[in-house]
Amino acid sequence: MFLDTSVYLDVLQGRTPEAVDALLRYRLCHHSAVCLSELTHAFGRLDPAHASTKSALEIIQQTIDDVPTHRLHAPEATTWGQAGIIAGLLFRLSKMPKGEGHERRFINDALIFLQARQLGASVLTGNIRDFDYLSQIIPTGRIILYRFPATAL
């Protein structure tokens, strides 16, 4: 199983369904350097003067430290090229507005999707819209989608 960044964030916020928690406990999980980048983005983005920044960054750092290095995968150069094409296609088909950061998000999602496919793993994600589109564009990729429990909303 290959984790999308949404999984890390949902776990940290305590809003994953019990079935997802069980999968994370009992399944072998692989991690993407793309997700690592998305998580560490907070270290530059969060305001150091804000009261909750220090504790938030400590939790993120602990999460990163818990990732076994032998299960952390970086995309290959060809995967980056494929992801760019797929992200462009996904952006065009989704009709999302330009200039709002969707293009970068789609590239990251495509990278994660392609890495999982290359490993023969399924992507676990709460990002239903983007990964459903990806699985329609490349039907040989596998995804495990989840929704938030009603009590978490």
N, C-alpha and C positions, 0 to 999 in steps of 0.2 A: 504494500500500500504506500502511496506517495502522497504526502500532505501538502495541501494548498495553504497559503498564508491565512486564509479565513479560519482554518481549524485552530491554529495557534491563538489567534485573537479571540475566538469563541471560547476556547478552553480557559484562557486567562480571565475572561469575563464571566465564567461559570454559566454559560448559556448553551452548552451542547446537550443534545438529547442523550438519554441513557444508552441507547444503542450505539451512538458514536463513542461514548466513553468506554463501552465494552470493546469495541473494535480497537481503540487505542491501547487498551490494556492487553489484549490477547493476540494482536496481529503485529507482524514485523513491519516497522515503519521506516520509510526512506525519506530523506529530506533534500530539498533543493537549495542551492546557493542563491537562487532567485528569491526564495522566501527569506533567507538570511538577510539579503539586501533590503527587502521590504520591512523587515523587523528593525534592522539597525538604522533605517531612515529616521526613526524617532529620536535617535541620539543627536542628530543635527537639527531636527525640526522642532522639538519641544523646547519651550522657553525655560531656561535654567532658573529663572526667578520665580516661576510658578510653584506653588506649594506642593503639588502632587508629582512634579517632574521627577524628583530624585527617587521616590518609591516606584514609580512606573518604570523608570529605566533599570532599576535593580531587578525588577521582576522579568523584564525583557532579557536582561543579561543572564539571569539564572536559566531562563528558557533556552537561550542560545548555548549556554555552557552544558546543558543536558543533552544536546544533540551529539550522538556518537559520530566522530569524524569519519569512521569507515562506512557510514550510511549517509554521508553528505555528498551530493553530486552536483557538479558544475556542468552547465550545458556545453556541448561541443560547438565548434565554429559553424558546422553545417546546420546544427539545430537553431542557432541564432538566425541564420539566413532563412530557414523554413519558417521560423516563428514570425519574422518580419512580414513575410508574404501572407501568412494566415491571419496575423493581427490586422493587416490592412484590409483583407477581405472581411473579417469580422466587423471592423469599424464601418466599412461601407455598407454591409448588409444590416447592421443594427441601427443605422441612421442616427447615431449619437451626435450631439453637437460638437463641432470642431473647437479646439483650443481649451478644452476643459480637462485635459489629462487622460482621457479615455484611451487614446492611442498607446500610451505607455503601459497602462493597466492591461490592455489586451495583449501587448507583447509579452509581459510577464506571465499572463495566464497561458498563452500559447507555448511559452518555454516550458512551463511546468507540465502542461498536457503532453508535449512532445517528449520530455524527459521520461515521464512515467511510461509512455508508450514504448520508448526505447528499452526500458528496463522490464517490460512485460507486466507492469504494475497498474493498479487502478488509482486514479486520483480521488482522494477523499476531500470533499469541499461543500461548503454551504453556499457557494457562489453559483446558484442554480442557473441563472440567466446566461452568463458567459460560457460556462462549461457545457451547458446543453447545446448552445450554438456550436462550440468547438467539436462536440461529439457528432453533430450533424455534418459538419464540414469534413471531418476525418472520422468516419464511423468505426475504424479499427482501434481507436483509443477507448479505454474503459474508464468510467467514472462512477463514483458512489456519491450521490447527492443526499443532502439532509436539509431539513427545515428546522427552524427553532421551535422548541416547545412553546405552547401557548402561554405558559406562565412566565416565560423569559421576555416576552414582548411587553 
